[in-house]
């Protein structure tokens, strides 16, 4: 028996060693792990409230669905141009030109299956092993994963609760140098809901121009902002030609499963991005792209209604969390997440994530999955109904009231 186990162990070790070091450096996104576990528990008959996944609970607006169906009927089911259908690139260029007040040529637009390829392609294109990349911490975990995969040197920029999870400009000035190749911005931000102020963006822009740093501006939540107006770093002189804008349809139009995102690239990058698309995805689904035209040019009432619903849910969950002993929560200005401080509770955020799911039926994410600065926080997505959020709050309070620590 022992010999058999030893042989199996040796075989597994040999098999594992065939994987490249780069692949072994890849991280993951805990939201999908927790989602899978939560769905499995639900399939077994457990009652689960889903506050873990960043997915609007609204259906894709009917006009967009009809456009997608019509596109299939019209034969948009074949390969399309690698960078996107010409009419879609034109539509996106007009949209970004209008919403960011910059001039965008359709040739700068690359349409991709979701937003993550834009992160991947940007980092693959400009980061050599050892190059420094400044990224937000806490932040979307795929940033660090891809930096590590390439062999870059990730330089985390702390986003602190006392600063409303915004950038500390003095700290950023310490971190950015002539060794810095790329700076990743995300505003409104995942996981904190923080939003960068115009004055901060102006200072960031000047710093990047000074040090010749490329910016990856992840603006996927640009339409989900609740106080003030959305501000892009591209509005400042000398920045648009050194910035990649990442945006898409998943969050704004509740089109997560349509897999439709895009990047706006400086012209000097487009050819390399096209090559990466050819080598990975070939092209993005044509019928999804046609639906994207309708999303950008059709009625926008659905977006306004969804945003207002999120605003109400935000206020509801923040008030509810702050009424639970041991939890404090700031009011986020954008996206659809709250980042609740649980440092006063007697167990770690990682254990809370596990036990809230298994014992209370509430799926949420430990902040540590978003970086070192996320320890002692829980991320709750309020992309769920008021009723379900209310049920989750009751379950959390009941669980904490009975909490027994080994």
C-alpha positions in Angstrom: 0.0 0.0 0.0 2.8 2.4 1.0 4.8 1.6 -2.2 1.7 2.3 -4.3 1.1 5.6 -2.7 4.8 6.5 -3.1 4.7 5.7 -6.8 1.5 7.8 -7.3 3.2 10.7 -5.4 6.3 10.4 -7.6 4.1 10.3 -10.8 2.2 13.4 -9.7 5.4 15.3 -8.9 6.9 14.3 -12.3 3.7 15.5 -14.1 3.6 18.7 -12.1 7.2 19.5 -13.1 6.2 19.5 -16.7 4.3 22.8 -16.1 6.3 25.9 -16.9 7.3 28.2 -14.0 5.3 31.0 -15.6 2.1 29.0 -15.5 2.7 28.0 -11.9 3.0 31.7 -11.0 -0.5 32.4 -12.3 -3.0 33.3 -9.5 -6.7 33.0 -9.6 -9.9 35.0 -8.9 -11.4 33.7 -5.6 -14.9 35.0 -6.6 -15.3 32.1 -9.1 -14.0 29.6 -6.5 -16.5 30.8 -3.9 -19.3 31.0 -6.5 -18.7 27.3 -7.6 -18.8 26.2 -4.0 -21.9 28.2 -3.2 -23.7 26.8 -6.3 -22.7 23.3 -5.3 -24.2 23.9 -1.8 -27.3 25.3 -3.3 -27.6 22.2 -5.6 -27.5 20.1 -2.4 -30.5 22.0 -1.0 -28.8 24.8 1.1 -30.1 28.3 1.0 -27.4 30.6 -0.2 -27.4 34.4 -0.6 -24.9 35.4 -3.3 -22.9 38.5 -2.4 -19.6 37.2 -3.8 -19.7 37.7 -7.6 -19.5 40.9 -9.5 -22.5 40.2 -11.7 -25.6 42.4 -12.0 -28.7 40.5 -11.2 -30.7 42.4 -13.9 -31.4 40.7 -17.2 -29.7 42.1 -20.3 -32.0 44.8 -21.6 -34.5 43.5 -24.1 -33.4 45.8 -27.0 -29.9 44.4 -26.7 -31.1 40.8 -26.7 -33.2 41.5 -29.7 -30.3 43.0 -31.5 -28.2 39.9 -30.7 -31.0 37.5 -32.0 -31.4 39.6 -35.1 -27.7 39.4 -35.7 -27.7 35.6 -35.6 -30.7 35.6 -38.0 -28.8 37.9 -40.3 -25.8 35.6 -40.4 -23.4 37.2 -38.0 -22.1 33.8 -36.9 -18.9 33.6 -38.9 -15.3 34.8 -38.2 -15.0 38.5 -38.2 -12.0 40.8 -38.4 -9.5 40.2 -35.6 -9.8 43.7 -34.0 -13.6 43.9 -34.4 -16.2 44.6 -36.9 -15.6 48.0 -38.6 -19.0 49.4 -37.6 -18.4 48.3 -34.0 -15.0 49.9 -33.8 -16.5 53.1 -35.2 -19.3 53.1 -32.7 -16.9 52.5 -29.8 -14.6 55.2 -31.0 -17.4 57.7 -31.1 -18.6 56.6 -27.6 -15.2 57.0 -26.0 -14.5 60.3 -27.8 -17.7 61.7 -26.4 -17.5 60.3 -22.9 -13.8 61.0 -22.3 -13.6 64.2 -24.4 -10.7 62.9 -26.4 -10.2 62.1 -30.1 -10.3 58.4 -30.7 -9.7 56.8 -34.1 -11.6 53.5 -34.9 -8.2 52.0 -35.7 -7.2 52.4 -32.0 -10.1 50.1 -30.9 -9.6 46.4 -30.3 -12.8 44.4 -29.4 -12.1 41.4 -27.2 -14.1 38.6 -25.5 -14.4 40.4 -22.2 -12.2 42.9 -20.5 -9.5 40.5 -19.2 -7.7 40.1 -22.5 -7.0 43.9 -22.5 -5.1 43.4 -19.2 -3.3 40.4 -20.5 -2.4 41.9 -23.9 -1.2 45.2 -22.4 1.1 43.5 -19.9 2.4 41.0 -22.5 3.2 43.8 -24.9 5.2 46.2 -22.7 6.5 44.4 -19.6 9.8 42.6 -19.8 10.9 40.3 -17.0 12.1 42.4 -14.1 10.2 45.6 -15.2 8.3 47.3 -12.5 4.5 47.6 -12.6 2.6 49.6 -10.0 -0.8 48.2 -9.2 -3.5 49.0 -6.6 -3.6 47.0 -3.4 -6.3 45.9 -2.6 -7.1 45.5 -6.3 -8.5 43.1 -8.9 -6.4 40.0 -8.3 -5.8 39.3 -12.0 -3.5 42.4 -12.2 -0.9 40.8 -9.9 -1.4 37.4 -11.4 -0.5 38.6 -14.9 2.4 40.7 -13.7 3.8 37.6 -12.0 3.2 35.4 -15.0 5.2 37.7 -17.3 8.0 37.8 -14.7 7.5 41.5 -14.0 8.1 43.1 -10.6 4.8 44.0 -9.1 4.9 47.1 -6.9 1.7 47.4 -4.8 0.3 50.8 -4.1 -1.6 50.7 -0.8 -5.2 52.0 -0.9 -6.0 52.8 2.7 -9.4 53.0 4.3 -8.6 56.3 6.0 -8.1 57.8 2.5 -11.4 56.4 1.3 -9.3 53.8 -0.6 -7.8 56.4 -2.9 -4.2 56.9 -3.9 -1.7 58.4 -1.5 0.1 60.6 -4.0 3.2 61.0 -1.9 3.5 57.2 -1.7 3.0 56.9 -5.4 5.8 59.4 -6.0 8.1 57.2 -4.0 7.1 54.1 -6.0 7.2 55.5 -9.5 10.7 55.9 -11.0 12.5 55.5 -14.3 12.3 51.7 -13.7 8.5 51.8 -13.8 7.0 50.5 -17.1 3.3 50.5 -16.3 0.8 51.9 -13.8 -2.6 50.3 -13.4 -5.5 52.5 -12.4 -9.0 51.3 -11.6 -11.6 53.9 -10.9 -14.3 53.2 -9.8 -12.5 50.4 -8.1 -12.9 46.7 -7.4 -13.1 45.7 -4.5 -13.5 49.0 -2.6 -15.8 51.1 -4.7 -13.3 53.9 -4.4 -13.2 56.7 -7.0 -10.2 58.8 -7.8 -10.6 62.6 -7.7 -9.9 64.8 -10.7 -7.0 66.5 -8.8 -5.5 63.1 -8.0 -5.8 62.0 -11.6 -4.1 65.2 -12.8 -1.1 64.6 -10.4 -0.9 60.9 -11.6 -0.9 62.1 -15.2 1.9 64.5 -14.6 4.0 61.8 -12.8 3.5 59.3 -15.6 4.5 61.9 -18.3 7.6 62.8 -16.3 8.7 59.2 -16.0 7.5 58.0 -19.4 5.1 55.4 -17.8 2.3 53.7 -19.7 -1.1 53.7 -18.0 -3.6 50.9 -18.0 -6.9 52.7 -17.1 -9.4 50.0 -16.1 -12.6 52.0 -16.5 -15.1 49.1 -16.6 -17.3 50.7 -13.9 -17.3 54.1 -15.5 -21.1 54.3 -15.8 -21.6 53.1 -12.2 -20.7 56.2 -10.2 -23.1 57.7 -7.6 -21.7 61.0 -6.5 -20.2 63.5 -9.0 -19.2 62.6 -12.5 -16.8 60.1 -14.0 -13.3 61.4 -14.6 -10.7 59.7 -16.8 -7.0 60.2 -16.6 -6.9 60.6 -20.4 -8.3 64.2 -20.2 -4.9 65.6 -19.3 -2.3 66.8 -21.8 0.2 64.1 -23.0 -1.7 61.2 -21.4 -4.0 59.8 -24.1 -1.0 58.7 -26.2 0.4 56.7 -23.3 -2.8 55.2 -21.9 -4.7 52.0 -22.6 -8.4 52.4 -21.8 -10.2 49.2 -20.7 -13.9 49.2 -20.9 -16.8 46.8 -21.9 -20.4 45.9 -21.7 -20.6 43.4 -18.8 -21.2 45.7 -15.9 -23.0 48.6 -17.5 -25.4 46.6 -19.6 -25.6 43.4 -17.6 -23.9 41.5 -20.4 -21.4 39.3 -18.4 -22.1 36.2 -20.4 -21.9 37.9 -23.8 -18.2 38.3 -23.3 -17.7 41.7 -24.9 -15.0 44.1 -23.9 -12.7 46.5 -25.7 -9.5 48.4 -25.4 -8.5 51.8 -26.7 -4.8 51.6 -27.5 -2.2 54.2 -28.5 -1.7 53.7 -32.3 1.9 52.4 -31.8 0.5 49.4 -29.8 -2.3 48.3 -32.1 -0.4 46.0 -34.4 1.1 44.0 -31.5 -2.3 43.7 -29.9 -3.8 42.4 -33.2 -1.1 39.7 -33.3 -1.9 38.7 -29.7 -5.6 38.5 -30.7 -4.8 36.3 -33.7 -2.7 34.0 -31.6 -5.3 33.6 -28.9 -8.9 34.4 -29.8 -8.9 34.9 -33.5 -11.8 37.3 -33.1 -14.7 38.2 -30.9 -18.2 36.7 -31.5 -19.8 38.8 -34.3 -23.4 38.6 -33.0 -22.2 39.8 -29.6 -20.5 42.8 -31.3 -23.7 43.7 -33.1 -25.6 43.6 -29.8 -22.9 46.0 -28.5 -23.9 48.6 -31.1 -27.4 48.6 -29.8 -26.1 48.8 -26.2 -24.2 52.0 -26.9 -26.7 53.7 -29.3 -30.0 52.4 -28.1 -32.1 53.5 -25.1 -30.1 54.2 -21.9 -33.0 54.1 -19.5 -32.1 50.6 -18.4 -28.7 51.8 -17.4 -30.1 54.7 -15.4 -32.6 52.4 -13.6 -29.9 49.9 -12.8 -27.6 52.5 -11.4 -30.4 54.0 -9.2 -31.2 50.5 -7.9 -27.5 50.0 -7.1 -27.4 53.3 -5.3 -30.4 52.2 -3.1 -28.8 48.9 -2.4 -25.5 50.5 -1.5 -27.1 52.8 1.0 -29.1 49.8 2.4 -26.1 47.5 2.9 -23.8 50.1 4.3 -26.4 51.1 6.9 -27.0 47.5 7.7 -23.4 46.5 8.1 -22.6 49.4 10.3 -25.4 48.3 12.7 -23.7 44.9 13.2 -21.3 45.0 16.2 -17.7 44.5 15.1 -18.2 45.6 11.5 -17.7 49.1 10.0 -18.2 50.1 6.4 -17.5 53.2 4.4 -19.9 54.3 1.7 -18.4 53.6 -1.7 -18.8 56.1 -4.6 -18.9 53.7 -7.4 -19.0 50.1 -8.8 -21.3 47.7 -6.8 -19.1 46.5 -3.9 -18.6 47.5 -0.3 -15.4 46.7 1.5 -16.3 46.2 5.2 -13.7 46.4 8.0 -14.0 43.3 10.2 -10.7 43.8 12.1 -12.6 44.0 15.4 -14.0 40.5 15.1 -12.2 37.7 16.8 -11.5 35.6 13.7 -9.7 36.4 10.4 -11.5 37.6 7.3 -10.4 34.3 5.6 -12.1 32.2 8.2 -15.1 34.5 8.1 -15.5 34.0 4.3 -15.5 30.2 4.9 -17.8 30.1 7.9 -20.3 32.6 6.7 -20.8 30.5 3.6 -20.8 27.1 5.4 -22.7 28.1 8.6 -24.8 31.1 7.6 -25.3 30.6 3.8 -23.8 33.9 2.9 -21.3 34.0 0.1 -18.8 36.8 0.3 -15.0 37.3 -0.3 -12.2 37.7 2.1 -10.3 40.9 1.4 -6.9 39.1 1.5 -7.7 37.7 -2.0 -7.3 41.3 -3.3 -3.9 41.9 -1.8 -2.1 42.3 1.5 -3.9 45.6 2.3 -7.2 43.8 2.0 -6.6 41.7 5.1 -9.2 42.4 7.8 -11.9 43.2 5.2 -14.7 41.4 3.6 -16.0 42.3 0.1 -19.7 42.2 -0.4 -21.3 42.7 -3.9 -24.6 44.5 -3.7 -25.5 43.2 -7.2 -28.4 41.5 -5.6 -31.9 42.5 -4.5 -32.7 44.5 -1.4 -34.6 41.5 -0.1 -31.7 39.1 -0.5 -29.2 41.7 1.0 -31.5 42.1 4.0 -31.6 38.4 4.5 -27.8 38.2 4.3 -27.5 41.0 6.9 -29.8 39.1 9.3 -27.8 35.9 8.8 -24.5 37.7 9.3 -25.7 39.3 12.6 -27.1 36.0 13.8 -23.9 34.1 13.0 -21.7 36.7 14.7 -24.0 36.7 17.8 -23.4 32.9 18.1 -19.8 33.0 17.1 -17.6 30.6 18.9 -13.9 30.8 18.5 -11.9 27.6 19.0 
